[in-house]
Amino acid sequence: MGDRLPPGLPEPFNQREVDILCLIKQWLTNQEIAHKLFLSVDTIKWYNQKIYAKLGVNRRTQALEKARELGLIEQPHSPPPSTVANLKHNLPARMNSFIGREKSWPLCAG
């Protein structure tokens, strides 16, 4: 699967960066993203910095806004209320595998 380059973005995202951006959109913490993708938290932080650099931003909220402006993602979900505990479950992550199909914009729908 090749890199993706939407209009207005100087450098393409690889699939791992797309996956992480989609999880950031869901307001997951670095630790939660690392757990979902079977990576270390340090690796997620490294990818975050690559994503921020490609978008020309410094923080998650800026990254989400810029990605939305570029049409990479739909409107980010609202941040979870701080009073509501995140419910954990033991279900496997949903897998979508569309081999041979190019992903259309936005990268993270829904």
C-alpha positions in Angstrom: 0.0 0.0 0.0 1.5 3.3 -1.0 1.7 6.6 0.7 -1.3 9.0 0.4 -1.0 12.6 -0.5 -4.2 14.7 -0.4 -4.2 18.2 -2.0 -2.4 20.8 0.1 -0.2 18.4 2.0 3.5 18.6 1.2 4.4 15.1 2.4 2.4 11.9 2.2 1.2 9.9 5.2 2.1 6.2 5.4 -0.5 3.7 6.6 0.7 3.7 10.2 0.4 7.5 10.4 -3.1 7.2 9.0 -4.0 4.6 11.6 -2.6 6.8 14.4 -4.3 9.9 13.1 -7.6 8.1 13.0 -7.1 6.9 16.6 -6.1 10.5 17.7 -9.4 11.6 16.2 -11.1 9.2 18.6 -9.4 11.1 21.5 -7.4 8.0 22.6 -4.3 8.5 24.7 -0.8 7.6 23.5 -1.0 4.6 25.8 -4.4 3.5 24.4 -3.1 3.9 20.8 0.0 1.9 21.7 -2.1 -0.9 23.1 -4.4 -1.0 20.1 -1.6 -1.1 17.6 0.8 -3.3 19.7 3.5 -0.7 19.7 5.4 1.1 22.5 4.2 4.5 23.8 7.6 5.9 22.7 6.9 4.7 19.2 3.5 6.4 19.2 5.1 9.6 20.4 7.6 9.4 17.5 4.8 8.9 15.0 2.9 11.8 16.5 5.9 14.0 15.9 6.1 12.9 12.3 2.3 13.6 11.9 2.6 17.0 13.5 5.6 17.9 11.3 3.8 16.9 8.1 0.8 19.0 9.2 2.9 21.9 10.4 1.5 21.8 13.9 2.7 21.2 17.5 -0.2 19.6 19.4 -3.0 17.0 18.9 -5.8 19.6 18.8 -4.0 21.5 16.1 -3.3 18.3 14.2 -7.0 17.4 14.3 -8.0 20.8 13.1 -5.5 20.9 10.3 -6.4 17.4 9.2 -10.0 18.4 9.1 -9.2 21.6 7.1 -7.3 19.5 4.6 -10.1 17.0 4.3 -8.1 14.1 5.8 -10.7 13.4 8.5 -14.3 14.4 9.1 -15.1 16.6 12.1 -13.4 15.1 15.1 -15.5 13.5 17.7 -16.1 15.6 20.7 -13.7 15.0 23.5 -15.0 12.5 26.0 -16.5 14.1 29.1 -13.9 14.0 32.0 -16.6 12.7 34.4 -17.4 9.6 32.4 -14.9 6.7 32.7 -13.8 5.1 29.5 -15.3 1.7 29.3 -12.8 -1.1 28.5 -13.7 -4.3 26.8 -11.9 -7.4 25.6 -13.2 -7.5 22.1 -10.7 -7.5 19.3 -10.3 -4.3 17.2 -12.5 -4.2 14.1 -10.5 -5.1 11.0 -11.2 -3.7 7.6 -9.2 -5.1 4.8 -10.0 -3.9 1.3 -7.1 -5.2 -0.7 -6.6 -3.5 -4.0 -8.8 -0.5 -3.2 -7.5 3.0 -2.8 -8.7 4.8 0.3 -10.7 7.9 -0.6 -10.8 11.1 1.4 -11.4 11.6 4.2 -9.0 9.0 5.7 -11.0 8.6 8.9 -14.7 8.5 8.3 -17.2 8.3 11.1 
